[in-house]
């Protein structure tokens, strides 16, 4: 059985408690500032309720770099060892016959004339969305979309309308505008 030293346990709980207290203080001070300022967002759906995303805003975002470090799958590591470099940008390695074959298979599978395969999810969303839609376009976005989708939408220059997650009421209001 693994035992955790008492000092480690106490300092961890103290750290979480301190972050929670400062998070509550920041939310309270933000509430006062928002109450005193004019509200330019009248008529827009709230992205989320104040207490719903406290953990994400005040705790998780501050420590996410510690947890979001993908190591890799064993299969991918095996392929990399067998072939050398496995994933890289097309700017560095150019498109190979394997890339073209995968794109052709994906296009055939989804029933489309062509497909784009990229090696990284964040880049897929943040770099390709601005290519697909630009100024004058409209993006209707879920409030809980991943940061890569949000960055891609912002980079496109298109008008962005956000609806509250799992709320058909707000979504139907966006379509009726």
Secondary structure by P-SEA (a helix, b strand, c coil): cccccaaaaaaaaaaaaaaaaaaaaaaaaaaaaaaacccccccccccccccccccccccccccccccccccccaaaaaaaaaccccccccccccccaaaaaaaaaaaaaacccbbbbbccccccccccccccccccccccccccccaaaaaaaaaaccbbbbbccccaaaaaaaaac
